Amino acid sequence: MTLPVPGAGFLFVHRLMRVCTCSQRHVRHRHSLVKLTKSGIRTFSTASVKYNEKEREDPDPSGLSTKLTPREAPLRRRRPLSPLERISSLLPQDALSPEVMQLREQNQERAEDNSNTPASLTHHTQEQSGHPETAPREDGSDDHHASEAAAEPSERLTPASLPGENLLVPGELLVAEYYKNGWVEFRKMFSLQTGTRLHSSWGLILHDDIAGQPAGQFLKSSLGVPILIRRASLEDYVLHMRRGPAIAYPKDAATMLMMMDVTEGDSVLESGSGSGAMSLFLSRAVGSKGSVLSVEVREDHLKRAVKNYNRWRTSWSLRRGEMWPDNVQFHNADLCTASSLLAGQAFHAIALDLMNPHLVLPTVIPHLYPGAVCAIYLANITQVADLLEGLRCMPLPLQCESIFEVPVRHWLVAPALQKNGQYCTRKSPTLDEEHEEEEETTDETDKEVTTDGSPAFGSVPYIARPHPVQLSHTAFLVKLRKCVQ
């Protein structure tokens, strides 16, 4: 009986069986083979590896590192190899069939493409962000520059003063404030002068210690009380400046500006000037392109208005480094007989603060643009009645649109405190015996404190009530619009 000659197929199967036997031995010595891999020798494993998210996060019990390089990450995301592919990768080059050789070449090309993908993606991301990655230097100088670049933004976010403003210099108008338990215990507007002192019941502060400092800082007085030093706003200035007659309060002035719809570049007529509060608000509203004509019948009131106006402009120039626009012209005249002063002029708005505004309306309304507004500031309701009676008797193209006052109510909102100065805490209501355990748990939650020793967020009740000192009635505002039939 003649035995068949072993062909190529028989030799291929025989070699596969030998490889399977070797692969089993390879699994038993897996850890030793991995060590050889680290030394540079490439090995192959036929064992199936189960990979999930938990195993990726947990450290390898064998102590082997599972961190992947950018070149190895795409390979990990590839599909698992079939048994034939794993076995064929172990065979020598001369024992492979043409089909297996073609399969191996395709796998090598796919691996090369995946290894080049991270670099291309990184380059594309750097082009989109506009921050290309630079190669690290041997001397480590790029790490030093990186630390400096990381520190620069934090320094730029905390400038010494507001953009466009200088440090405090002598001649500026400042406000000193001291708050205690939510109350303003001390507030004073003063002009910073060299060699003088800020006096208060809570100690002294030298003006020389204030000069050169940024605005909005707390400075300790001679008694150790922290006092806030800040720049005076226009609202602070008109409320604390020296005055002759009563001023137009900021809440009423702001409402009148909205009623007249004053914007930059407008020309506005004001009468009377008073202490200059409304003149300053109008000056800021019209800007450097606009103009304000302020007329006052009393000479002493006019002098006070001019002084207050110039004092604010001087402080502003020291604060900003540029001059406040000189756009207000003050005149001592009576509008009832000052037709020559208004000759050839037209106004976008008119603001009147007079005892009898209806007497000047026939003089000023012809110089008001059609559709524009005349806002009138009146102290009491009887003046409002006289104004409406004058409008009824005089044939003027005016329509009264609204009459109202602007109330402002201040509130005190603060956390509840005990007599010993500690915060009160919220307590849950008592239910019954079955919920004793829940109550104990709730009490523990109520007593939770933060790291600094204060009660946790939401555990402190608040008390809200109107402020005991309220601003009373200031004025009635009347809005008249010029209409042409």
C-alpha positions in Angstrom: 0.0 0.0 0.0 1.5 3.3 -1.1 1.2 6.2 1.3 0.3 9.6 -0.2 3.1 12.1 -0.5 2.5 15.0 1.9 1.6 18.0 0.0 1.7 21.8 0.7 -1.6 21.7 2.5 -0.5 18.9 4.8 2.7 20.8 5.7 0.7 24.0 6.4 -1.7 22.2 8.8 1.2 20.5 10.5 3.0 23.8 11.0 -0.2 25.3 12.4 -0.5 22.6 15.0 3.1 23.2 16.1 2.4 26.9 16.4 -0.7 26.2 18.5 1.5 24.1 20.9 4.1 26.8 21.1 1.4 29.5 21.7 0.1 27.6 24.7 3.6 27.6 26.1 3.8 31.3 25.3 0.7 32.0 27.4 2.2 30.3 30.5 5.3 32.6 30.1 3.4 35.7 29.4 5.0 37.9 32.0 8.5 37.0 31.0 7.7 37.7 27.3 6.4 41.1 28.2 9.7 41.9 30.0 11.5 41.0 26.8 9.2 43.3 24.9 10.3 46.2 27.1 13.9 45.4 26.3 13.2 45.7 22.6 12.4 42.1 21.5 8.9 41.9 19.8 6.7 39.0 20.9 3.2 37.8 19.9 0.4 36.5 22.0 -2.5 34.3 21.0 -4.4 34.7 24.2 -7.6 36.7 24.0 -7.6 39.9 26.2 -10.8 41.3 27.6 -10.7 45.1 27.7 -13.3 47.3 29.3 -13.4 50.8 30.9 -12.9 49.4 34.4 -9.7 47.6 33.6 -8.5 50.7 31.8 -8.9 52.8 35.0 -7.6 50.1 37.4 -3.9 49.6 37.7 -2.4 46.4 36.3 -1.9 43.9 39.1 1.3 42.7 37.6 2.8 46.2 37.9 2.9 46.8 34.1 2.0 50.2 32.8 -1.1 50.5 30.8 -0.5 54.1 29.6 -0.6 54.3 25.8 1.5 56.5 23.7 -0.2 58.6 20.9 1.2 56.1 18.4 -0.2 53.1 20.2 -3.7 54.6 21.0 -5.1 54.0 17.5 -3.9 50.4 17.5 -5.8 49.7 20.7 -9.0 51.0 19.1 -8.6 48.5 16.2 -10.9 45.5 15.8 -9.7 42.3 17.4 -7.8 39.8 15.2 -9.2 36.6 14.1 -7.5 33.3 15.0 -6.1 32.9 11.5 -4.7 36.4 11.6 -3.1 35.9 14.9 -1.5 32.5 13.9 -0.4 33.8 10.5 1.5 36.6 12.2 3.6 34.0 13.9 4.6 32.1 10.8 7.9 32.7 9.1 8.0 34.6 5.8 8.8 31.6 3.5 5.9 29.5 4.9 3.1 31.9 4.0 0.7 31.5 1.1 0.1 34.4 -1.3 -3.3 35.1 0.3 -1.8 35.3 3.8 1.1 37.5 2.5 -1.5 40.0 1.1 -3.4 40.0 4.3 -0.2 40.8 6.3 0.7 43.6 4.0 -2.8 45.2 4.3 -2.5 45.0 8.1 0.9 46.7 8.0 -0.4 49.5 5.8 -3.4 50.1 8.1 -1.2 50.2 11.2 1.1 52.8 9.5 -2.0 55.0 8.6 -3.2 54.8 12.2 0.2 55.8 13.6 0.3 58.9 11.4 -3.3 60.0 12.3 -2.5 61.5 15.7 0.2 63.7 14.4 -2.0 65.0 11.6 -4.9 65.6 14.0 -2.6 67.4 16.4 -1.2 69.5 13.6 -4.7 70.3 12.4 -5.9 71.3 15.9 -2.9 73.5 16.4 -3.6 75.3 13.1 -7.3 75.9 14.2 -6.3 77.2 17.6 -3.5 79.4 16.3 -1.0 78.2 18.8 1.5 75.8 17.1 3.4 73.6 19.4 7.1 74.4 19.5 9.8 71.9 20.1 11.2 71.8 23.6 14.6 73.1 24.1 17.5 71.1 25.6 18.2 73.7 28.3 14.6 73.6 29.5 14.1 77.3 28.8 10.7 76.8 27.2 9.4 75.5 30.5 10.6 78.7 32.1 8.8 80.8 29.5 5.7 78.7 29.9 5.6 79.4 33.6 6.0 83.1 32.9 3.2 83.1 30.3 0.9 81.3 32.8 1.6 83.9 35.5 1.2 86.9 33.2 -2.7 86.6 32.7 -3.3 86.6 36.5 -1.2 89.8 36.8 -3.1 91.5 34.0 -6.5 90.6 35.5 -5.7 92.5 38.7 -4.5 96.0 37.6 -3.6 98.6 40.1 -6.4 100.9 39.0 -9.3 100.9 36.5 -8.5 101.2 32.8 -8.1 104.9 31.9 -7.7 106.0 35.5 -4.6 107.0 37.4 -3.6 106.4 41.0 -4.9 108.8 43.7 -3.3 112.2 43.5 -3.7 115.4 45.5 -6.7 117.5 44.3 -9.0 114.6 43.6 -12.5 114.3 45.2 -12.7 111.1 47.3 -15.2 109.5 49.6 -14.4 107.8 52.9 -16.9 105.2 54.2 -17.1 102.9 57.2 -19.8 100.2 57.4 -20.9 98.4 60.6 -23.5 95.6 60.6 -24.8 96.8 57.2 -25.2 100.4 58.3 -23.2 103.4 57.1 -21.6 104.7 60.3 -19.4 107.2 58.5 -19.3 108.8 55.1 -17.5 111.9 54.0 -16.5 113.5 50.7 -13.1 115.3 50.8 -10.5 116.7 48.6 -7.1 115.0 48.8 -4.5 117.5 49.9 -0.8 117.1 50.9 0.0 117.4 54.6 -3.6 117.2 55.9 -5.6 114.6 57.8 -8.9 112.8 57.4 -10.7 113.3 60.8 -13.5 110.9 62.0 -14.8 109.4 65.2 -13.1 106.2 64.2 -9.5 107.6 64.0 -7.3 109.6 61.7 -5.8 108.9 58.3 -3.0 110.9 56.8 -3.7 112.2 53.3 -0.1 111.4 52.4 -0.8 107.7 53.1 -3.8 107.9 50.7 -1.9 109.5 47.8 -0.4 107.1 45.3 -2.8 104.3 46.3 -5.4 102.7 44.0 -9.0 103.7 44.6 -11.3 101.2 46.4 -8.9 100.2 49.2 -9.4 99.8 52.9 -7.0 101.8 55.0 -6.6 101.4 58.7 -7.2 104.5 60.8 -5.2 105.5 63.9 -7.7 103.4 65.9 -7.3 100.3 63.6 -10.7 100.7 62.0 -10.7 99.8 58.2 -12.1 102.7 56.2 -12.9 102.4 52.5 -11.3 105.1 50.3 -12.8 105.4 46.9 -13.3 108.1 44.2 -16.5 110.2 44.3 -19.0 109.5 41.5 -21.1 112.2 40.0 -24.0 111.1 42.2 -21.8 111.4 45.3 -20.6 114.8 44.3 -24.0 116.4 43.7 -25.2 115.0 47.0 -22.3 116.2 49.1 -21.1 119.4 47.3 -21.7 122.8 48.7 -25.1 124.1 47.7 -27.2 127.2 47.8 -30.7 126.3 46.7 -32.0 122.7 46.8 -30.5 120.4 44.1 -32.2 118.2 41.6 -31.6 114.8 43.2 -29.9 112.1 41.1 -33.0 110.0 40.9 -35.1 112.9 39.5 -32.3 114.1 37.2 -31.9 110.7 35.7 -35.6 110.5 35.1 -35.7 113.9 33.4 -32.9 112.9 31.1 -34.9 109.9 30.0 -38.0 112.0 29.6 -36.2 114.5 27.3 -34.3 111.6 25.6 -31.0 113.6 25.7 -28.2 112.1 23.8 -24.7 113.1 22.7 -24.6 116.2 20.5 -27.9 117.7 21.6 -28.4 121.3 22.5 -30.3 121.7 25.8 -31.7 124.8 27.6 -31.8 124.8 31.4 -33.3 127.3 33.8 -32.5 127.8 36.6 -29.0 126.7 37.3 -29.4 126.3 41.1 -26.4 124.7 42.6 -25.3 123.2 39.3 -26.4 119.5 39.8 -28.7 119.4 36.8 -26.1 121.3 34.7 -23.5 118.5 35.4 -25.9 115.7 34.5 -26.8 117.5 31.2 -23.1 118.2 30.5 -22.3 114.5 30.7 -25.3 113.5 28.6 -24.6 115.8 25.6 -20.9 115.1 25.6 -18.2 117.1 23.8 -20.3 117.5 20.7 -23.3 119.0 22.5 -24.0 122.2 24.4 -26.0 123.4 27.5 -27.3 126.9 28.0 -27.9 127.4 31.7 -29.8 130.5 32.8 -30.1 131.7 36.4 -31.9 134.8 37.6 -30.0 135.0 41.0 -26.4 136.0 40.8 -25.4 134.2 44.1 -26.9 130.9 42.8 -25.1 131.3 39.5 -21.7 131.8 41.2 -22.3 128.6 43.3 -23.3 126.6 40.2 -20.1 127.8 38.4 -17.8 126.9 41.3 -19.3 123.4 41.6 -19.1 122.8 37.9 -15.4 123.8 37.7 -14.5 121.9 40.8 -15.8 118.7 39.3 -14.1 119.3 36.0 -10.7 119.8 37.8 -11.1 116.5 39.8 -12.1 114.7 36.6 -9.0 115.9 34.8 -6.7 114.5 37.6 -8.6 111.3 37.6 -8.7 110.5 33.9 -5.8 112.6 32.6 -8.2 114.5 30.2 -10.4 117.5 30.6 -14.2 117.2 31.2 -15.9 118.8 28.2 -16.5 122.5 28.8 -19.9 122.5 27.2 -22.0 124.5 29.7 -22.6 128.3 29.3 -23.9 130.0 32.4 -25.8 133.3 32.1 -27.4 135.5 34.7 -30.7 136.5 33.1 -34.4 136.3 33.4 -36.0 134.2 30.7 -39.2 136.2 30.8 -37.3 139.2 29.3 -34.3 137.4 27.7 -35.6 136.9 24.2 -32.3 138.4 22.8 -30.3 135.6 24.6 -32.2 132.9 22.8 -32.4 134.6 19.4 -31.3 132.3 16.5 -31.0 129.2 18.7 -33.0 126.0 18.7 -33.0 123.2 21.4 -33.5 119.5 21.4 -34.9 119.6 25.0 -35.7 122.1 27.8 -35.3 121.5 31.5 -37.1 124.0 33.8 -36.6 124.3 37.6 -38.5 127.4 38.5 -41.1 128.7 40.9 -43.5 129.7 38.1 -42.5 127.8 35.0 -45.7 128.8 33.1 -44.5 132.4 32.9 -41.4 131.5 30.8 -43.1 129.0 28.5 -44.2 131.6 25.9 -40.5 132.7 25.6 -38.8 129.3 25.4 -41.3 127.1 23.5 -40.8 128.8 20.1 -37.1 127.8 20.3 -37.9 124.1 21.0 -37.9 121.6 18.1 -41.3 120.2 17.1 -41.8 116.8 18.9 -39.2 117.6 21.5 -39.9 117.5 25.3 -39.9 120.2 28.0 -39.3 118.6 31.4 -40.4 120.6 34.5 -39.2 120.1 38.1 -41.8 121.3 40.7 -41.6 120.9 44.4 -45.2 120.8 45.4 -48.6 119.9 43.8 -49.9 123.5 43.9 -47.2 124.5 41.4 -48.4 121.6 39.2 -52.0 123.0 39.3 -50.8 126.5 38.4 -48.8 125.1 35.5 -51.8 123.3 34.1 -54.0 126.4 34.5 -51.4 128.4 32.6 -51.4 125.9 29.8 -55.2 126.1 29.6 -55.2 129.8 29.3 -52.2 130.2 26.9 -52.5 129.0 23.3 -49.2 127.0 23.3 -48.6 123.9 21.1 -47.9 121.8 24.2 -49.4 118.5 25.3 -49.0 117.3 28.9 -48.1 113.6 28.7 -47.4 112.7 32.3 -47.1 114.0 35.9 -45.5 111.8 38.5 -42.9 111.5 41.3 -40.0 109.1 41.6 -40.0 107.3 45.0 -37.0 105.4 46.2 -37.2 103.0 49.1 -34.1 101.6 50.7 -34.1 98.2 52.3 -31.9 96.4 54.8 -31.2 92.8 54.0 -28.8 91.0 56.4 -28.4 87.5 57.9 -30.0 86.9 61.3 -27.6 87.2 64.2 -27.9 86.1 67.8 -27.0 88.4 70.8 -23.6 86.9 71.0 -22.9 87.8 67.4 -23.1 84.3 66.0 -25.3 83.4 63.0 -28.8 82.0 63.6 -29.4 78.6 61.9 -32.6 77.1 60.4 -34.3 74.4 62.4 -36.7 71.8 61.1 -40.2 71.5 62.7 -40.8 68.7 65.3 -43.0 65.9 63.8 -43.6 62.8 66.0 -41.7 59.9 67.6 -41.6 57.9 64.5 -39.4 60.5 62.8 -36.9 61.0 65.7 -34.1 59.5 63.6 -34.9 61.8 60.7 -34.9 64.8 63.1 -31.5 63.9 64.4 -30.2 63.6 60.9 -31.7 67.0 60.0 -30.2 68.6 63.1 -26.8 67.4 62.2 -27.3 68.8 58.7 -28.4 72.2 60.1 -25.2 72.4 62.2 -22.9 71.8 59.3 -20.3 74.4 58.9 -17.8 75.3 56.2 -14.1 75.1 56.4 -13.8 78.6 57.7 -16.2 77.9 60.6 -19.2 79.7 59.2 -22.6 78.0 58.7 -23.1 76.1 55.4 -24.8 77.7 52.4 -28.6 77.9 52.9 -28.6 77.3 56.6 -28.8 80.9 57.8 -32.1 82.8 57.7 -32.2 86.4 56.5 -34.1 89.5 57.8 -35.3 92.1 55.3 -37.0 95.3 56.3 -37.2 98.9 55.0 -34.4 101.2 56.0 -35.4 103.4 59.0 -34.0 106.5 57.2 -35.9 107.0 54.0 -35.7 109.9 51.4 -38.9 111.8 51.5 -40.7 113.5 48.6 -38.4 115.6 46.4 -40.4 116.8 43.4 -43.1 116.3 40.9 -42.0 115.8 37.3 -44.1 117.1 34.4 -43.5 116.1 30.8 -44.7 118.5 28.1 -44.3 117.7 24.4 -44.4 120.3 21.6 -46.9 119.3 19.0 -47.6 121.1 15.7 -51.0 120.9 14.2 
